[in-house]
Amino acid sequence: MTSDSKSLNSVRPRERLLQTGPQSLCDAELLAIILRTGTRQHSVIDLAEQLLQTLGGLRGLLATEIQTLLEQKGIGIAKACELQAISEINRRALAQSLRLGPVMDQPRLVKSYCIAQLGHLTIEHCIALYLDNQLHLITSEEVSRGTLTQASVYPREIVKSALKHHAAAIILAHNHPSGVRSPSAADLALTKHLQQALSLVDIRLLDHLIITAGHATSLAEQGSM
């Protein structure tokens, strides 16, 4: 047990939260409140610290698939399901915020939403965010799932879905599991082709985001659109 763990264990996280608010707690303390109990060998704080270290902090923890969670010592079905529920609540809260205000007014929120959706995936996925006339989010859909290095995206299928949702604009996002933040030549070509296809039905492509772990690169911000 580390000295930090000893100091954290001396005051129960729940009591600290009630006294000083959740913002005063460290990541391990917040996680300990959710986990509630530790193991015979480790306190709940120790368990929380071990999980954060093993899975890459809070972001990595919330992005971890349920089967991987169940492989961690001290995590049973109940705790794994609670962590998965919290992750989904976070994604849905971000989506709800995008439905309430124009996406152009909250670019950081758009990026956070796409990172939450794609940043942890080890296979390339592509999603489309369909927006109404006021640029509020209507819905988002997966439009492609590829191999580790390539995904096949068909502009005509995105146009078809956009018309089905009565969308006025679209934001495209896909992840680079390799961690490379810059767009490839294929990414730029896809952006151009999709812009052309959408323009035929008077729908705008506002942006194309390249997602890596914890980061989003905007082609619109780079002037690549």
C-alpha positions in Angstrom: 0.0 0.0 0.0 1.4 3.4 -0.9 1.5 6.4 1.5 -1.1 8.1 -0.7 -3.4 5.0 -0.3 -2.9 5.1 3.5 -3.9 8.8 3.7 -6.9 8.2 1.4 -8.0 5.2 3.5 -7.9 7.3 6.7 -10.9 9.2 5.6 -13.8 7.5 3.8 -14.4 8.9 0.3 -18.2 9.1 0.9 -17.7 11.2 4.0 -15.3 13.4 2.2 -17.7 13.9 -0.7 -20.5 14.9 1.7 -18.2 17.3 3.5 -16.3 19.0 0.7 -18.0 17.9 -2.6 -17.1 15.5 -5.3 -14.6 17.9 -7.0 -12.3 17.5 -3.9 -11.9 13.8 -4.4 -9.2 12.2 -6.5 -9.9 9.7 -9.2 -9.3 6.7 -7.0 -11.7 8.0 -4.3 -14.5 8.6 -6.8 -14.0 5.2 -8.2 -13.9 3.7 -4.7 -17.4 5.1 -4.0 -18.7 3.3 -7.1 -16.9 0.0 -6.3 -18.0 0.2 -2.6 -15.9 -2.8 -1.5 -12.5 -4.1 -2.0 -11.1 -7.7 -1.7 -9.7 -9.7 1.2 -6.2 -8.6 0.3 -6.9 -5.0 -0.8 -9.0 -2.1 0.4 -11.4 -0.5 -2.0 -9.0 2.4 -2.5 -6.2 0.0 -3.3 -8.5 -1.8 -5.8 -9.5 1.5 -7.4 -5.9 2.6 -7.8 -4.9 -0.8 -9.3 -7.7 -0.6 -11.8 -6.9 3.0 -12.8 -3.2 2.0 -13.3 -4.0 -1.2 -15.2 -6.7 0.2 -17.5 -5.2 3.7 -18.2 -7.0 6.0 -15.9 -10.7 7.0 -15.8 -10.9 7.3 -19.6 -9.4 3.9 -20.2 -11.6 2.4 -17.5 -14.8 3.7 -18.9 -13.8 2.6 -22.4 -13.0 -1.0 -21.3 -15.2 -3.8 -22.6 -17.2 -5.7 -20.0 -15.3 -9.0 -20.6 -12.0 -7.2 -19.9 -13.5 -5.7 -16.7 -14.5 -9.2 -15.6 -10.9 -10.3 -15.9 -9.7 -7.8 -13.3 -9.3 -9.0 -9.8 -12.0 -7.7 -7.5 -14.4 -7.0 -10.3 -17.5 -9.2 -10.5 -20.6 -9.0 -12.7 -22.3 -6.3 -10.6 -19.3 -3.9 -10.5 -18.6 -4.5 -14.2 -22.2 -3.7 -15.1 -22.2 -0.6 -13.0 -19.0 0.7 -14.7 -20.5 -0.1 -18.1 -23.7 1.8 -17.2 -21.7 4.9 -16.1 -19.8 4.8 -19.4 -23.1 4.7 -21.4 -24.6 7.4 -19.2 -21.6 9.6 -20.0 -22.1 9.1 -23.8 -25.8 9.7 -23.6 -25.3 12.9 -21.6 -22.9 14.2 -24.2 -25.4 13.3 -27.0 -28.2 15.0 -25.1 -26.2 18.2 -24.8 -25.6 18.2 -28.6 -29.3 17.9 -29.1 -30.0 21.0 -27.0 -27.6 23.5 -28.8 -26.1 24.1 -32.2 -23.0 21.9 -32.6 -21.0 24.8 -34.1 -21.3 26.6 -30.8 -19.8 23.7 -28.9 -17.0 22.1 -30.9 -15.2 20.7 -27.8 -18.4 18.9 -26.9 -18.6 17.4 -30.4 -15.0 16.2 -30.1 -15.6 14.8 -26.6 -18.7 12.9 -27.8 -16.8 11.4 -30.8 -13.8 10.5 -28.5 -16.2 8.7 -26.1 -17.7 6.8 -29.0 -14.5 5.9 -30.9 -11.3 6.7 -29.0 -11.0 3.3 -27.3 -11.7 1.1 -30.3 -9.0 -1.2 -31.7 -10.7 -1.6 -35.1 -11.4 1.3 -37.4 -15.0 2.5 -37.1 -16.8 5.5 -38.8 -19.8 7.3 -37.5 -22.0 10.1 -38.9 -23.7 12.7 -36.8 -26.9 13.9 -38.5 -27.9 17.4 -37.7 -31.1 19.4 -38.3 -31.5 22.9 -39.7 -30.5 24.5 -36.4 -27.5 22.2 -36.3 -28.8 20.2 -33.3 -27.9 16.5 -33.2 -30.7 14.3 -34.6 -28.9 11.1 -34.1 -25.5 9.4 -34.7 -25.0 6.1 -36.5 -22.2 3.8 -37.3 -21.7 3.8 -41.1 -18.7 1.6 -41.4 -16.6 -0.9 -39.5 -13.3 -2.0 -41.0 -10.1 -3.7 -40.3 -7.3 -2.3 -38.1 -6.0 -0.2 -40.9 -9.0 0.5 -43.2 -12.7 1.0 -43.3 -15.0 1.1 -46.3 -17.3 4.1 -46.3 -19.9 4.5 -49.1 -21.0 8.1 -49.6 -24.3 7.0 -51.2 -25.2 5.1 -48.0 -24.5 8.2 -45.9 -26.6 10.3 -48.2 -29.4 7.8 -48.0 -29.3 7.8 -44.2 -29.2 11.6 -44.2 -32.3 11.8 -46.3 -34.0 9.3 -44.0 -33.3 11.4 -41.0 -34.2 14.7 -42.8 -30.7 16.0 -41.9 -29.5 19.4 -43.1 -25.8 18.8 -42.2 -23.4 16.0 -41.2 -20.3 15.6 -39.2 -18.2 12.5 -40.0 -15.8 10.9 -37.5 -13.6 7.9 -37.6 -10.9 6.5 -35.4 -7.2 5.8 -36.2 -6.4 2.8 -33.9 -2.7 3.3 -34.9 -2.8 6.6 -33.0 -1.8 8.7 -36.0 -3.6 12.0 -35.7 -3.2 13.4 -39.2 -5.6 12.4 -42.0 -4.4 10.0 -44.7 -4.7 10.6 -48.4 -7.7 8.2 -48.3 -9.3 10.3 -45.5 -9.0 13.4 -47.6 -10.3 11.7 -50.7 -13.3 10.4 -48.8 -14.1 13.8 -47.4 -14.1 15.3 -50.9 -16.3 12.6 -52.4 -18.8 12.8 -49.5 -18.9 16.6 -49.9 -19.7 16.2 -53.5 -22.4 13.5 -53.0 -24.1 15.5 -50.2 -24.1 18.7 -52.2 -26.3 17.1 -54.8 -29.1 16.8 -52.2 -28.3 20.2 -50.5 -26.8 18.7 -47.4 -23.6 20.2 -45.9 -20.6 18.2 -44.6 -19.5 20.4 -41.7 -16.4 18.5 -40.5 -14.5 15.2 -40.6 -12.9 14.3 -37.3 -10.0 11.9 -37.0 -10.2 10.3 -33.5 -7.4 8.8 -31.5 -7.2 8.0 -27.8 -8.2 11.3 -26.0 -7.7 13.5 -29.1 -9.8 14.7 -32.1 -8.3 16.3 -35.3 -10.7 18.5 -37.2 -10.2 18.6 -41.0 -12.3 21.8 -41.1 -10.1 23.5 -38.5 -7.0 22.4 -40.5 -8.5 23.9 -43.7 -8.6 20.5 -45.4 -12.2 20.8 -46.4 
